[in-house]
């Protein structure tokens, strides 16, 4: 840097870096989850909330954290919300390279009493993590069953702790998410 001359992208870079140092500023979720999947699920809810309320600073912070994880939609039939969020704040997000394969996510809505089921293959000997975050949070339940129908994980409410396990055999697992509340739940389910 030449004295008195500032690189034009420095302000944006400093903004993103300061967001890393204080990730829960600007109205974002207060608790930091222990796993990548849990953090991503929470970041997705933060970004959606910021997008809906027009809070561009919070949206830029959440999208920067999401992009560092390089996630991909598992079921993109409803469209990719991350692309819409990036378009809303293009000036605030510098290009970032993430992992070659990032975690996968599913976005959905469950009516009161509603449930969704999906199957996912997990590999033998590799830690698998499934996390969920929703609005409202308190009524979402997450269950995972192995190929024989044995319950592997049960979280209610789902956002409190991730489901993390190491499969003995490579097999298909059933993931169930249910809304036990009286309000419609908007959720993100993250598989890593």
Secondary structure in CASP SS format (residue, H / E / C, confidence):
PFRMAT SS
TARGET T0000
AUTHOR 0000-0000-0000
METHOD secondary structure of the structure
MODEL  1
X C 1.00
X C 1.00
X C 1.00
X C 1.00
X C 1.00
X C 1.00
X C 1.00
X C 1.00
X C 1.00
X H 1.00
X H 1.00
X H 1.00
X H 1.00
X H 1.00
X H 1.00
X H 1.00
X H 1.00
X H 1.00
X H 1.00
X H 1.00
X H 1.00
X C 1.00
X C 1.00
X C 1.00
X C 1.00
X C 1.00
X C 1.00
X C 1.00
X C 1.00
X C 1.00
X C 1.00
X C 1.00
X C 1.00
X C 1.00
X C 1.00
X H 1.00
X H 1.00
X H 1.00
X H 1.00
X H 1.00
X H 1.00
X H 1.00
X H 1.00
X H 1.00
X H 1.00
X H 1.00
X H 1.00
X H 1.00
X H 1.00
X H 1.00
X H 1.00
X H 1.00
X H 1.00
X C 1.00
X C 1.00
X H 1.00
X H 1.00
X H 1.00
X H 1.00
X H 1.00
X H 1.00
X H 1.00
X H 1.00
X H 1.00
X H 1.00
X H 1.00
X H 1.00
X H 1.00
X H 1.00
X C 1.00
X C 1.00
X E 1.00
X E 1.00
X C 1.00
X C 1.00
X H 1.00
X H 1.00
X H 1.00
X C 1.00
X C 1.00
X H 1.00
X H 1.00
X H 1.00
X H 1.00
X H 1.00
X H 1.00
X H 1.00
X H 1.00
X C 1.00
X H 1.00
X H 1.00
X H 1.00
X C 1.00
X C 1.00
X C 1.00
X C 1.00
X C 1.00
X C 1.00
X C 1.00
X C 1.00
X C 1.00
X C 1.00
X C 1.00
X E 1.00
X E 1.00
X E 1.00
X E 1.00
X E 1.00
X E 1.00
X E 1.00
X C 1.00
X C 1.00
X C 1.00
X C 1.00
X E 1.00
X E 1.00
X E 1.00
X E 1.00
X E 1.00
X E 1.00
X E 1.00
X E 1.00
X C 1.00
X C 1.00
X C 1.00
X C 1.00
X E 1.00
X E 1.00
X E 1.00
X E 1.00
X E 1.00
X E 1.00
X E 1.00
X E 1.00
X E 1.00
X C 1.00
X C 1.00
X C 1.00
X C 1.00
X E 1.00
X E 1.00
X E 1.00
X E 1.00
X E 1.00
X E 1.00
X C 1.00
X C 1.00
X C 1.00
X C 1.00
X C 1.00
X E 1.00
X E 1.00
X E 1.00
X E 1.00
X E 1.00
X E 1.00
X C 1.00
X C 1.00
X C 1.00
X C 1.00
X C 1.00
X C 1.00
X E 1.00
X E 1.00
X E 1.00
X E 1.00
X C 1.00
X C 1.00
X C 1.00
X C 1.00
X E 1.00
X E 1.00
X E 1.00
X E 1.00
X E 1.00
X E 1.00
X E 1.00
X E 1.00
X E 1.00
X C 1.00
X C 1.00
X C 1.00
X C 1.00
X C 1.00
X E 1.00
X E 1.00
X E 1.00
X E 1.00
X E 1.00
X E 1.00
X E 1.00
X C 1.00
END
